[in-house]
């Protein structure tokens, strides 16, 4: 997802789906890219080990399946792996009834990290969010 920031202080939610009980969110906070996946109280979190640069950047989260309902989540900043998290278990059913939000997290926050910041809208320019779905059948045998 292409973003542009004119200052390090431009943080906020890029994409979120869910609430405090279950869901996921990708956001910038303290100049780092962060992904959180909440599986009914078990939270998997990846934080970039480098800062997101000011100016134009391409940010990405990728889930690589390692087994049934399991995988590794990776963060990319400008095509460089900048963080990862093992996710030994993911949801087998619908995570939440709360909607997908782009550029903010409406209603109930998907992360405790910004629950007191309202919708925590992204203060930079978010050009678009693209989801690329893969055939998980060829990655790992069930």
C-alpha positions in Angstrom: 0.0 0.0 0.0 1.6 3.3 -1.1 1.7 6.0 1.6 3.2 9.4 1.8 4.1 11.2 5.0 5.5 14.7 5.3 6.5 14.2 9.0 7.4 11.4 11.4 4.5 12.4 13.5 2.0 11.2 10.8 0.9 7.9 12.3 -2.5 6.1 12.5 -4.4 3.1 11.3 -3.9 1.9 7.7 -6.4 -1.0 7.8 -8.4 -2.7 10.6 -11.0 -5.3 10.9 -12.5 -6.4 14.2 -12.8 -5.2 17.7 -11.2 -5.8 21.1 -12.2 -9.5 21.1 -10.9 -10.6 17.7 -9.6 -9.1 14.5 -6.5 -7.5 12.9 -5.0 -4.1 12.4 -2.0 -2.6 10.5 -1.0 0.8 11.7 1.9 3.3 12.2 2.8 4.3 15.7 5.9 6.0 17.0 7.1 5.9 13.4 7.1 2.1 13.1 4.8 -0.2 11.1 2.8 -2.6 13.4 0.5 -5.5 12.7 -1.6 -7.1 15.4 -3.8 -10.2 15.1 -6.2 -10.8 18.0 -7.5 -14.4 18.2 -10.0 -14.0 21.0 -7.5 -12.7 23.5 -4.3 -14.3 22.1 -2.5 -11.4 20.4 0.2 -11.9 17.7 2.2 -8.8 17.1 4.9 -7.8 14.6 6.6 -4.4 14.8 9.1 -3.1 12.2 12.7 -3.1 13.2 13.3 0.0 11.1 11.4 3.3 11.0 9.0 4.1 8.2 10.7 6.9 6.2 9.2 10.3 5.7 8.1 10.8 2.1 6.7 8.1 -0.2 6.9 4.5 1.0 5.3 1.1 0.1 4.1 -0.8 3.1 3.0 -4.4 3.1 1.8 -7.2 5.4 2.2 -10.8 4.1 0.9 -14.0 5.6 2.7 -17.1 4.6 0.9 -20.3 5.5 2.9 -22.9 7.3 0.1 -25.3 8.2 -3.6 -25.5 8.6 -4.8 -22.2 10.2 -1.1 -21.3 11.0 1.6 -19.2 9.4 4.1 -16.4 9.6 3.2 -12.8 9.2 5.8 -10.5 7.7 6.0 -6.7 7.5 7.7 -5.0 4.5 8.8 -1.4 4.2 9.8 -0.6 0.6 10.1 -4.3 -0.3 12.5 -5.0 2.7 11.3 -7.4 5.4 11.2 -5.3 8.6 9.5 -7.6 11.1 7.7 -10.9 11.5 5.6 -12.9 13.9 4.8 -16.6 14.1 1.1 -17.2 14.2 0.6 -20.9 15.2 -3.1 -20.6 15.3 -5.6 -18.4 13.3 -9.3 -18.3 13.3 -11.3 -21.2 11.8 -14.5 -19.2 11.5 -15.4 -15.5 11.0 -13.3 -13.3 13.2 -15.8 -10.6 13.9 -19.0 -8.9 12.7 -17.3 -5.5 12.7 -16.5 -4.0 9.4 -13.3 -3.5 7.5 -11.9 0.0 8.0 -9.4 1.8 5.8 -7.4 4.8 7.1 -8.9 4.6 10.6 -10.5 2.2 13.0 -14.2 3.0 13.5 -16.3 1.7 16.4 -14.4 -0.5 18.8 -10.6 -0.4 18.4 -8.9 -3.7 17.2 -5.8 -2.9 19.3 -5.3 -1.8 22.9 -2.3 0.2 21.7 -4.6 3.0 20.4 -7.9 2.4 22.2 -7.7 5.8 23.9 -7.0 7.6 20.6 -10.4 7.4 19.1 -10.5 6.2 15.5 -6.7 6.9 15.2 -6.9 8.1 11.6 -3.8 7.9 9.5 -2.5 11.4 9.2 -0.5 10.9 6.0 -1.8 10.1 2.5 -2.8 6.5 2.0 -3.2 5.9 -1.8 -4.9 2.5 -1.7 -5.1 -0.9 0.1 -4.9 -4.0 -2.0 -5.5 -7.6 -0.9 -3.8 -10.3 -2.9 -5.3 -13.7 -2.3 -3.2 -16.9 -3.0 -4.3 -20.5 -3.4 -3.5 -21.9 0.0 -3.9 -25.4 -1.2 -0.6 -25.4 -3.0 1.3 -23.9 0.0 0.7 -26.5 2.6 -1.1 -29.9 2.4 -4.1 -30.1 4.7 
